[in-house]
Amino acid sequence: SLDRSKLRIIIMSRKSPNLFLAFQISNPDLISNLRKVHFNCVQKENRLKDFIVPLETAHVTLNVFRVENERLEEAKLILQDAFKLHIKTMTVKAKVVTFKGLDMFDKSVLFAKPDAGIEYLQEIHNVFKKALADNNFTDYGYHTFNPHLTMFQVKGTRENFKAIPTECIQGMENFELGIQEIKKIQLLSIPKAKDSSGYYYCEDLYNLAEE
């Protein structure tokens, strides 16, 4: 029979992530162009209307992880300390991300691609990833960091519609979508109810404007 420690590891491995770090998409011009992407894609494949990711939740994820409730306040302090140290030693100064073109993951996720500014996203991702790993928080990120802005997602649905047609992104591979200045990074909850604007519940903020 399994001993208690091994059983606990198995149970923990089945738990889902409950927090993520991200920056919100708020530039009205960028959001307007993202709305055009939704419209154009649904025109090409009407069934996609049921798989739109609402622009009220538009964001780019930096890190995905799990923190048990009893360690939430500890995690906030750890991430704030790591962020404050990062601000002092930051090597990449550009905090503006440009979005250009569309792409897909396995025909189940259609996303807008960050173009310029990816270096900063990689740097801040690494800062938070190290802080989480050093303090034994479970990281659910992929081995390779691939920032993206999800527009449609059919993954995990029970519908017969399983794949986004590649025609949906044809002609928009190099479409200039716009820019987003990153003024703050948010610690967001996956399970908690969304706020009054329809965005994720925010547990904490990391202000880049304080630099």
C-alpha positions as CSV (number, residue, x, y, z in Angstrom):
1,S,0.0,0.0,0.0
2,L,1.0,3.6,-0.5
3,D,2.4,5.5,2.4
4,R,0.9,8.8,3.4
5,S,3.6,11.0,1.8
6,K,3.3,9.3,-1.6
7,L,-0.5,9.4,-1.4
8,R,-0.3,13.2,-0.6
9,I,1.9,13.7,-3.7
10,I,-0.5,11.9,-5.9
11,I,-3.5,14.0,-4.5
12,M,-1.6,17.2,-4.9
13,S,-0.6,16.4,-8.5
14,R,-4.3,16.2,-9.4
15,K,-5.1,19.7,-8.1
16,S,-5.6,22.5,-10.6
17,P,-3.8,25.8,-10.7
18,N,-5.7,28.6,-8.8
19,L,-3.7,31.7,-9.5
20,F,-1.9,33.4,-12.4
21,L,0.1,36.5,-13.0
22,A,-0.8,38.6,-16.0
23,F,-1.2,42.1,-17.5
24,Q,-4.6,43.3,-18.6
25,I,-5.4,44.6,-22.1
26,S,-6.9,48.0,-21.7
27,N,-5.8,50.1,-24.8
28,P,-9.1,51.0,-26.5
29,D,-7.5,51.0,-30.0
30,L,-6.1,47.5,-29.4
31,I,-9.4,46.2,-28.0
32,S,-11.2,47.7,-31.1
33,N,-8.9,45.7,-33.4
34,L,-9.3,42.5,-31.3
35,R,-13.1,43.0,-31.7
36,K,-12.5,43.0,-35.5
37,V,-10.6,39.8,-35.2
38,H,-13.6,38.2,-33.4
39,F,-16.0,39.5,-36.1
40,N,-13.9,38.4,-39.0
41,C,-13.3,34.9,-37.6
42,V,-17.0,34.3,-36.8
43,Q,-17.8,35.5,-40.4
44,K,-15.6,32.7,-41.7
45,E,-16.8,30.1,-39.3
46,N,-20.1,30.9,-37.6
47,R,-19.8,28.2,-34.9
48,L,-16.8,30.1,-33.4
49,K,-19.3,32.6,-31.9
50,D,-19.7,30.1,-29.1
51,F,-16.0,29.9,-28.3
52,I,-15.1,33.6,-28.1
53,V,-12.9,34.6,-25.2
54,P,-14.6,37.8,-23.9
55,L,-12.5,41.0,-24.3
56,E,-13.6,41.9,-20.8
57,T,-11.1,39.3,-19.7
58,A,-8.4,40.1,-22.3
59,H,-4.9,39.6,-20.8
60,V,-1.5,38.0,-21.4
61,T,-0.5,35.4,-18.8
62,L,3.0,35.4,-17.4
63,N,2.9,32.5,-14.9
64,V,0.3,29.9,-13.8
65,F,0.6,28.2,-10.4
66,R,-1.2,26.9,-7.3
67,V,-1.1,28.3,-3.8
68,E,-3.1,26.7,-1.0
69,N,-5.2,29.1,1.0
70,E,-3.0,28.9,4.1
71,R,0.0,30.1,2.1
72,L,-1.7,32.9,0.1
73,E,-0.5,35.8,2.2
74,E,3.0,34.3,2.3
75,A,2.9,34.0,-1.5
76,K,1.9,37.6,-1.9
77,L,4.9,38.8,0.2
78,I,7.3,36.5,-1.7
79,L,6.1,37.8,-5.1
80,Q,6.2,41.4,-4.0
81,D,9.7,41.1,-2.6
82,A,10.9,39.4,-5.9
83,F,9.2,42.1,-7.9
84,K,10.7,45.0,-5.9
85,L,14.2,43.5,-6.3
86,H,13.5,43.0,-10.0
87,I,12.6,46.7,-10.4
88,K,16.0,47.7,-9.0
89,T,17.9,45.4,-11.3
90,M,15.7,45.4,-14.4
91,T,17.7,45.1,-17.6
92,V,14.9,45.6,-20.2
93,K,13.4,49.0,-19.9
94,A,10.8,48.8,-22.6
95,K,7.4,48.1,-21.0
96,V,5.3,48.3,-24.2
97,V,4.1,45.2,-26.0
98,T,3.1,45.3,-29.7
99,F,0.6,42.8,-31.0
100,K,0.9,41.8,-34.7
101,G,-0.9,38.9,-36.4
102,L,-2.7,35.7,-35.4
103,D,-1.6,32.2,-34.8
104,M,-3.0,28.9,-33.3
105,F,-2.1,26.2,-30.8
106,D,-3.1,22.8,-32.1
107,K,-6.2,24.3,-33.9
108,S,-7.9,24.6,-30.4
109,V,-6.7,28.1,-29.4
110,L,-6.5,31.1,-31.7
111,F,-4.5,34.0,-30.3
112,A,-3.0,37.4,-31.1
113,K,0.8,37.4,-31.2
114,P,3.0,39.7,-29.1
115,D,5.6,41.1,-31.5
116,A,7.8,43.8,-29.9
117,G,8.4,43.8,-26.2
118,I,8.6,40.0,-25.7
119,E,12.0,40.4,-24.0
120,Y,10.5,42.1,-21.0
121,L,7.8,39.5,-20.7
122,Q,10.4,36.8,-20.6
123,E,12.4,38.7,-18.0
124,I,9.5,39.2,-15.6
125,H,8.2,35.7,-16.2
126,N,11.6,34.3,-15.1
127,V,11.7,36.5,-12.0
128,F,8.3,35.2,-10.8
129,K,9.1,31.6,-11.9
130,K,12.2,31.5,-9.8
131,A,10.5,33.0,-6.7
132,L,7.7,30.4,-6.9
133,A,10.2,27.5,-7.4
134,D,12.5,28.7,-4.6
135,N,9.5,28.6,-2.2
136,N,8.0,25.3,-3.3
137,F,4.9,26.5,-5.1
138,T,3.5,24.3,-7.9
139,D,4.2,25.9,-11.3
140,Y,1.8,24.9,-14.1
141,G,3.6,26.7,-16.9
142,Y,5.0,25.0,-19.9
143,H,8.7,24.4,-20.3
144,T,8.9,27.1,-22.9
145,F,7.3,30.5,-22.1
146,N,5.1,31.5,-25.1
147,P,3.2,34.7,-24.3
148,H,-0.1,35.1,-26.2
149,L,-3.5,36.8,-26.1
150,T,-6.2,34.2,-26.4
151,M,-9.1,35.1,-28.8
152,F,-10.9,31.8,-29.2
153,Q,-10.7,28.5,-27.3
154,V,-12.4,25.3,-28.2
155,K,-10.1,23.2,-26.0
156,G,-11.9,21.2,-23.3
157,T,-15.4,21.8,-24.8
158,R,-17.9,18.9,-25.2
159,E,-19.2,20.2,-28.5
160,N,-18.7,18.4,-31.8
161,F,-16.7,21.4,-33.0
162,K,-13.1,20.5,-32.1
163,A,-10.8,22.4,-34.4
164,I,-10.6,26.0,-35.5
165,P,-10.2,26.2,-39.3
166,T,-6.9,27.6,-40.5
167,E,-8.8,29.8,-42.9
168,C,-9.8,31.9,-39.9
169,I,-6.3,33.5,-39.7
170,Q,-5.6,33.7,-43.4
171,G,-5.0,37.3,-44.4
172,M,-4.4,38.3,-40.8
173,E,-1.1,36.7,-40.2
174,N,0.6,40.2,-40.2
175,F,-2.3,42.4,-39.2
176,E,-1.1,45.3,-37.0
177,L,-3.3,45.0,-33.9
178,G,-1.9,47.7,-31.7
179,I,0.1,48.2,-28.5
180,Q,-0.3,47.8,-24.8
181,E,1.7,49.7,-22.2
182,I,2.3,47.6,-19.1
183,K,1.8,49.7,-16.1
184,K,1.0,47.0,-13.6
185,I,1.1,43.2,-13.3
186,Q,-1.8,41.5,-11.5
187,L,-2.1,38.4,-9.4
188,L,-5.4,36.9,-10.5
189,S,-7.7,34.2,-9.1
190,I,-9.0,31.4,-11.3
191,P,-11.8,30.1,-9.1
192,K,-13.1,33.3,-7.5
193,A,-16.0,35.1,-9.0
194,K,-15.1,37.8,-11.6
195,D,-15.5,41.5,-10.6
196,S,-18.2,43.9,-11.7
197,S,-16.5,44.6,-15.0
198,G,-16.3,40.9,-15.9
199,Y,-12.5,40.7,-15.2
200,Y,-10.7,38.3,-13.0
201,Y,-10.7,38.8,-9.2
202,C,-7.4,40.5,-8.4
203,E,-5.5,39.4,-5.3
204,D,-2.5,41.7,-5.6
205,L,-0.8,44.3,-7.9
206,Y,2.8,44.9,-8.9
207,N,3.2,48.5,-10.1
208,L,5.8,49.2,-12.8
209,A,5.0,52.9,-12.6
210,E,6.8,53.1,-9.2
211,E,10.1,52.7,-10.9
